[in-house]
Amino acid sequence: MRASSMCIPCILSRQEKLIRSFQDEDKKSLYMHQVLEILYYHGQTAPAPWLATLIDRLYKDFWGPLEDFGPQKHKYNQLLLGLEDEIEQSIRSSADPVKECIKYVCAANYIDFSAVENVNEDTLKKLLAKAPFETVSDDEYTAFQKDLGAAGTLAYLTDNCGEIVLDKLFIKCLKETYPHLQITVILRGEDVLNDATLADAEEVGLTNLVPCIGNGSGTPGTVLKELSSDARQILSDADLVISKGQGNFESLYAEGLNPYYLFLCKCELFVRRFGLKQFEAVFKKEERIHINASPAARHF
């Protein structure tokens, strides 16, 4: 899915804020013009996560290392681990734990330091407290159950730190309900923003539950041409794919995988695109989503 016209000013604004405190005005001007050049040459065809990767590379060339999100990632991993038992109890006391997990994993998708300007604990806790009262489409969930029952292998694409604690609970319930299902988790291959990597999966205990691999890429999404051969093979062979987060949606939509997408609508583009309010959830298989995007061939 190519970047929307609404993504362009958002990207530019973010870059200007990142360099605002620097003193060399000539260098700042040159940098912003080269950002514009990337957007000009690639913005018509590339998804926003891939544009972000190209701009990150430019930033490193101009200014050095990007911001280290390590402390924030650890903070939110530990915060959600502290809430894990309470949330699991709520999930297991519900009529359908798998369905209940969908509500919680979508709520935790709030932890996004790219799409949400000021991520904070209070808002996260409010969204988690509201999760049991949210609704999941009965038709979509019935189709999901049917697909899970028929699938032998599932590839689960993660998104953010902290959120993966809820992914762990979701996967635990999936394994219990569908014991035949072989699940592999695919995380980011390099540090990027607050996205979850293999180190985060180890920190929260996800690696003790199912096989986990990094995808070989530092893109804040899943751009197929950037993935390692192992990650591409797992996705290609999977009977079913679950894709978490906006970045994965932007980079995977119309690429031929037909995943189930789960995420919160956090920015204005997604609010308009899906006709939802900010922080409302999307849970839907791609074949039942209709977006004005040019279809692309599957690149494996």
N, C-alpha and C positions, 0 to 999 in steps of 0.2 A: 504494500500500500504506500503510494507516494505521500510525502508530507503535504498536509493541508496548507492553504494560504494563511490560516490562523497560526500555524506552527512557525512561520517565518519571523514575524515580529516578536514572538515569544523567545525564539532562539537568539535573536539579536539583542533583545533586552537583557537576557540572562548573561550574555557575553560582556555587554557594556558594564553591568553591575560587577562582574568578576574583576574587571581591570580598572574600575573607577578610581581606586585609591593609588594606582601607580602614577608616577610623576612624569614619565617621558611621553609627552603628548604626541609627538611625531610617530613614535613607535606604536602608541595606542591607535592612532588613526590608520597606520599601515595594517595593523592587526585586524581592525574592524573591516577594512576594505578587503582583506583576504578571506575573512569570514563571509562577506558578501559574495566573493568569487566562488567559494564552495557552494553557497546556496544557489547561485546563478547556474553553475554547471551541473549540479546534482539534484537540486530541489525539485525538478520536474519529474524525476524518475525514482528517487531513493526514499525510503521510509525515514521518518524523523530519527529513530535510534541510530541508523547508519550515518546520517548527517552529524549527529552528536559525536560519533566516533571520529569522523574526519576532523571535526572542529577541535576535539580533545587533543588530537595529534598535533594540530597547528598550535594550540595553546602551549603544549610542552616545548615545541620548538622555539616559541617566542619567550615564554615566561618561566619555564621549568616545571617541576612536578605539580600535578593537580592537588586539590584539597584532599587530605586524608580523612576518610569517613570511618576509619577503624574504631575510634572511641564511640561514635554514635551507633555503629553496628553492634558493638559489644553491649552497649547500654540497652538497646531494644531487644537484643537476644535474651539478655538476662531479665529484663522486665517481663517479657512474655513467658519465659521459663517460670518466673515467680507466680504467674497467673495460670499456668498450665493445668494444675490439678483442679482448680476451681472450674475452669472452662470444660475440662474433660468430664467432670461430674455433671455439669449442665447438659453436655452433649449426650452422655449415656443415660440420663434420666428422661430424655425426650422419646417420643414415639418412634422416631426413625433417626438413629445417630448419623448415618451417612448424609441424609438430607440436612440435618442440623449443622454438620460440619461445613457444608457449602455456605451457610450464612456467616459462620465465623471466619472462614478463610477469606471471604470477600471483604468483611469488615476490616480485617488486619491488612488488607492491601492499601490501606490509608498510609502506611509507613513508607512514603515515597518522597525522598528529598529532592527529586527533580520536578515532579508534577505538583507537589504541595509546597507552597512557599514557606510556611511555618509549621512543620510537623511538631506536635506537642502531645504529651502524655494524657492530658485531660480529654482532648478530643478523641484520642484513640480509645480510652476507657469508656467514653460515652457511646462510641460506635459499637464496641464489644458488648456493652450492657444492653444495647438495642437489638443486637443480632438475633436473639431468640424470638423476637416479635416481628422480624422481617418475613417476607413470603418468598417461596421458591415456586416457579411455575410448575403446576402438576403435570402438564403435558411434556414439558422439557425434562422433568425429573423421571417420568415414566420411560421416555426415550433413552435417557442416561442409564437407567437400570437395565434396560434391554441390551444396550451396547456393552455394558460391563459384564453382563452374563454371557455374552457371546464372545468376548475378547479373551485372548490368551495372554497378551502382553500389553502393558500400559507404559507409555513414556510420560513422565510428569515434569513439566518445565516450571521451575520456581522463579520468583521475582525478587522480593526484598528480604533483608534481614528482619529478625523478629517475627515477621509473617511466617517464616518457615517452621516456627514452633506449631502454628496452627496447621500448616501443611503436614507436619508429622502426625498430628492427631487425625487428620483426614485420611492419610495413608494407612494409619493403624486400623481405622474403622473399615476402610476398603479391603484390607487384607483379611480381616475377620469375617466380613460379609461375603467376600468373593475369594476364598482361599486358593482357587485355581489360578488367580491372576498374578502374573510375574510383573512386578513394578520396578522400573528404573527411574531414578531422579536425575535430572540434568540441571546443573547450576552454571552460573557464569564461570568462565575459565580464568578470568583475571579480575582484579579489583576495579570496579567502576561504580561511582556514586555509593549508594548504600545497598546495592544489589548483593544477593546472597551468593557466596562462593563455597567451595568444598570445605574451607576452614569454618565457615558459619554452620554448615551441616554437621560437622564434627562437634562444634561447640554445643549445639542443641540436642545432640544424640540421634540425629536423623540417619547418620551413617551406620548406626547399630541396628536399624530397622530394615532398610532396603539398600541395594546397590546404588551408589551415588557417583556421578562423574562430573568433572568440569567440562564445559563445551568447547574449550580451546580459544575462546573469544572474550574480548573486553568490551563488547558492544552492549549497551543497556537495552537489549532486546534479543531476539533470536533471528539473526540474518543468516540464512542457510549457507551462502557462499563463504562465510567466515568461520563456520563450525569445523571442528576436528572431524576426521574420518569416522572415528568411533561414535561421536554424537550424531552425525548424519546417518550412520548405519542404524543406530537405535531408533531414530525417528522414522526412517524409511521402513523398518521392519515392524514397527509397533502396530498392533491392531487398533489401538485407541491412544489419543494424545489429549492430555489436559494441559492447558496453557494458562498460566497465572499472570495477571498484570497488563497494564496498558501498553508497555513497550513491546511485550511479546505479541500482543494483538496487532499493533501497528506494523511489525516486521513479518508476521506470519500470515496475515489475512490474504487470501487469494494466491497462496503459494502451493496449494494442492494437498495440504495435510489434513484439513477438515477437523481441527481440534474442537474440544469443548473449551470455551473461554470463560474465565472467572476473574472479575476485577471490579473495582469501584470506579465510577465516573468522577474523576477528580478535577479535570480542567474544563474550561468552557467549551472547548471543541467536542469533548466526549459527551458533555451534557446536551449539547445541541444535536450531536450525531445520533444519540439514542433516545432523545426526548425524555430524559430523566432529570431529576434534581441532583445537585452536587452531593456526592457520597452515597448515591444509590447504586445498587449492584447490578452487574450483568452476569448472567449464567446462561449460556446458549451455545449450541453447536454451530459451527460456521455456516453449514448449509442452510440454516434457518435465520442467518443474518444477511441483510441486504444493504450494502453500502455502495456508494458511487465510487468504486475504485477499479482501475484497469486490471483485469486478470493477468496473472503471470504464470509461466510454466513452472513446474516443480523442478528445483535445481538439486539433483542428487548425482 
